[in-house]
């Protein structure tokens, strides 16, 4: 489990069709490397990967066919690409963003990034597998970055976020070009609510009325 607060930037280079070398490149890499060990989980652009080998300035990880199918890892070409890095949440650690599982629901595309006086307004597309979990003022992870949805109702399967300059500069969001793919993960809370509401043997227990009465709607 992660929080969506990126600790460092790295580059990712394919070693084979399913193996990757991730190298830390930013000044804050000590947050990733100081106690990194074999078997640890690291979110790489929001994808939870397991460390198979620790290198001097990075690590090696393998992605399963399911991960390649659902994430931008399966779309990468040979060469290097900047990726966001975050180590797993420690028990008792601060949750500054929201609970991010590292299990990507699907990929979207950057439509536009417009600089305003106080932020960057970024608009993305979202597939149906993600769009249902996106609500205004709700949370979403874009390339592993915890962001608050500003608008999700103006256009079908589109959403907009306002990214503060610090987050924009310290993550790979500032490197994205229009049309580029991004990993998207919907809020886990929304997934559980959906499951409870659609499960055939529980509608009489958990209903929209029940949730409203208990402060969830």
N, C-alpha and C positions, 0 to 999 in steps of 0.2 A: 504494500500500500504506500502511496505517495501523497503529496499535498498540492502539487502543481506550482510550487515555488522553485524555479530553476536555480541550480547552484553553480553551474558552469557551462561553457560551450565546448564542444569538441568537434572533431571531424570523424566521419565514418567512411571506411574504405572496404569494399567487398573483397574477401579473400577467395571465395567460391560462391556458388549459387545460394548458399545458406549460412555462410560464416562471414563474420565482420570484425574488423579491427577498429576500435574506437579510441581516439587519441585526444586527450585534454589539451586545449590550446589557450584557454583564457587565464587571467591572473588569479582567479578564484579556484583553480583546480585542486588545491589542497583539500577543499571540502569534499571532493570526490575520492581523492587518492590516499588520504592520510591513514585510513584503516581498511581500505578495500581488500577483500579476501575472496578466495575461491568459493563459488556458490552464492555469493551475494547477488541481490537483485538491484538493477539500475534501470531507471526509466530513460530510454533513448528516444527522443522526440515523442515521448508519451507511451512508448512500447516497453513493457517490462521484459528485460532480458537478463539471463543468468550469466554471471562471470565465470568463464571456463579457464581463463589464464590471465593473471595479472602481469602487466608490462610495466616498464619504468614510468611511462607517462600515459597509461591507458589500460585497456583490457581487450580480450577477445571473447566473442559471444556467438552463439548459433541461434538461428531463427527457425521455428517449425514451419511446415507447409501452411498451416492455418494462419500463422502470423504473417507470412509472406502474402497470403491471399487477402488479408484484411487491412494491411497497413502499407505505408509508402515504401517499406523495405523491399517489397516485391516490384516496385516501380523504378528503383534506383538503377542508374547506369554505372559503368566503371568510372572511377574517379572519386574525388573527395566532395563531401557535402557537410555543411555545418549542421550540427544537431544539438538539441537541448539535453542536458544531463541532470539527473536528480537521483540521489541514493534513497533507499527505502526509509520510511518513517520509523523512528525509534519509539518504543513505548515511553509515554510521558513527554514526547516531543511536541513542539508547537505546531498546530495546524493553521498556518497562515492563509492558505487558500481554501481548498475543499478536498474531500476524500477522492483521490484519483487511484484507480486500481491498476492502471497500466495495461488494461485489456481494451484495445481500440475497437470501437464499434463500426467504423468505416472511415473512408477518406472523402474529403471535400476539396474544393479549390478556392484559392484567393480570387475574389472578384476585383476588389480595389482596396487601396490604403491611402487615406486622405489625411494630411496633417492639419490639425486645427490649432487654436491658440493654447490649448491645454492637453491635448491627447492626439492619438492617431485613431481615426475611425476606420475600422477594417471590416469589410463585408466578405462573407464566405458562402459558398454553396454547401449543402449537407444532403447526404442520401437519406432515403426514407428510414433506414435503420437507425439514424441518429435524430432526424428532424422531429420525431414524436416526443423526444425528451428535452427539446429546447423550448424554454419559456422565458418571457421577459423578466429580467432581474434574477434569473436562475444562473447556475454555474455550468460551464462547459470547459473541457480541456482541449486546447488546440496545440498540437505538437507538444503535449505535456504541460502547457502553460495554463494555469487556472485563470479563467476569465469570466467576467459577468456579462450576460447577454443584455445588450441595450435594446435590440429590436429583433423580433422573429416573426412578425405578422405582416409586414409590408409586402413581401414577396414569398410565394410558396417555396419551401426548401432553401431559403436563404436566411442568414442571420447576421447581425452586426454587433460588434463589440467596440468599446472605447478603451484603448490601451494607453496607459500612462507612459510618459517618456522613459522612465527608468526601466520598466518592463520591456518596452520596445527596443531599447538600446542593448539590454543585457541578455536578450534571447535571440533566437534566429528569426523571429518575426520581422526584424529589420532587413533581413536578407531575402525575404520572399518577393517573388515577382508575380504579377497578375497571371492567373492560369496555373500556378504551381500547386501541386497536391499537398495536403496537410492531413495529419492524423487527427481524428475526432473521437472523443469519448464523452458520452452523455453522463449526467449525474446519476450515481448509483441509487440514490434515494428514489428518483423517478422510476427506475426499473423495478424496484421492490413494490412500490405503490401500484404500478401497472400489473404486476404478477398477482398481487392480492385481489385486485378488482376483477381480474379476468379468470381467476382460478374457479372452476365450476363448483367445487365443494365448499366455498367460503363466502359467496356473495351475501348470505344472510348475516354474516358476522362483520365483514368489513365492506362498507358501502360508501359512496360519496357523502351521504348524510352522516354516517358514523365519523368519517374523517373531519367533516366540517365541525361537528360537535366537539371534537377533541383538538381543534386548532390547527389542522393540517391543510385546510383549504380556505 
